[in-house]
Amino acid sequence: MDLSKMPKGEPSIALPLCLNCAEYVRSVNEPCPHCGQDPTIPGGRYKEDGFYARDALERLLAVMQQATARKPSETNAED
């Protein structure tokens, strides 16, 4: 099967994650349809199942990568 001749599809929409029950929601401006809570406030399953810790670790790793990607002359200029 030649996949190059298949029609191209539209990219899917990225859905936000409810920060309470860790289920996908359509909008963070409405209560979560799964748990009924505000999807922007971390709690419940999101914290209990480690999603909160994983997200924090990913943010920390990104900051560390940015810091190590800086040129040595930039870090010495700040001292």
C-alpha positions as CSV (number, residue, x, y, z in Angstrom):
1,M,0.0,0.0,0.0
2,D,1.4,3.3,-1.1
3,L,0.8,5.8,1.8
4,S,2.1,8.8,-0.1
5,K,-1.1,8.8,-2.2
6,M,-3.4,8.8,0.7
7,P,-5.3,12.1,1.4
8,K,-3.8,14.3,4.1
9,G,-6.0,14.9,7.1
10,E,-6.5,17.9,9.4
11,P,-4.4,17.9,12.6
12,S,-6.4,17.0,15.7
13,I,-7.3,19.6,18.3
14,A,-5.2,19.4,21.5
15,L,-7.7,19.0,24.4
16,P,-6.8,20.4,27.8
17,L,-6.5,18.1,30.8
18,C,-8.7,18.6,33.8
19,L,-6.3,19.2,36.7
20,N,-8.7,17.4,39.1
21,C,-9.7,14.1,37.5
22,A,-7.0,13.9,34.8
23,E,-9.6,13.5,32.0
24,Y,-9.7,15.5,28.8
25,V,-12.1,18.4,28.6
26,R,-13.2,20.7,25.7
27,S,-12.8,24.0,27.6
28,V,-11.2,25.1,30.9
29,N,-13.7,27.9,31.1
30,E,-16.5,25.5,32.2
31,P,-16.8,22.9,35.0
32,C,-15.4,19.5,34.0
33,P,-18.1,17.2,32.6
34,H,-16.4,14.2,34.3
35,C,-16.0,15.4,37.9
36,G,-17.9,18.7,38.0
37,Q,-14.9,20.6,39.4
38,D,-12.9,23.6,38.0
39,P,-10.5,22.0,35.6
40,T,-7.8,24.6,36.3
41,I,-7.3,23.8,40.0
42,P,-5.0,20.8,40.7
43,G,-6.4,18.2,43.0
44,G,-8.1,14.8,43.2
45,R,-6.8,12.1,40.8
46,Y,-4.5,14.5,39.1
47,K,-2.4,14.8,42.3
48,E,-3.0,11.3,43.6
49,D,-1.9,9.5,40.5
50,G,1.3,11.5,40.1
51,F,0.3,13.7,37.1
52,Y,1.1,16.9,39.2
53,A,4.6,15.6,40.1
54,R,5.3,14.5,36.5
55,D,4.3,17.9,35.1
56,A,6.5,19.7,37.7
57,L,9.4,17.4,36.9
58,E,9.0,18.1,33.1
59,R,9.0,21.9,33.8
60,L,12.1,21.6,35.9
61,L,13.9,19.5,33.3
62,A,13.0,22.1,30.6
63,V,14.5,24.9,32.8
64,M,17.6,22.8,33.4
65,Q,18.0,22.1,29.7
66,Q,17.7,25.8,28.9
67,A,20.3,26.7,31.5
68,T,22.8,24.1,30.1
69,A,22.2,25.3,26.6
70,R,23.4,28.8,27.4
71,K,26.9,29.7,26.2
72,P,29.7,29.7,28.9
73,S,30.3,33.4,28.1
74,E,26.7,34.2,29.1
75,T,27.0,32.5,32.5
76,N,30.3,34.1,33.3
77,A,29.0,37.6,32.4
78,E,26.4,37.3,35.2
79,D,29.0,36.6,37.9
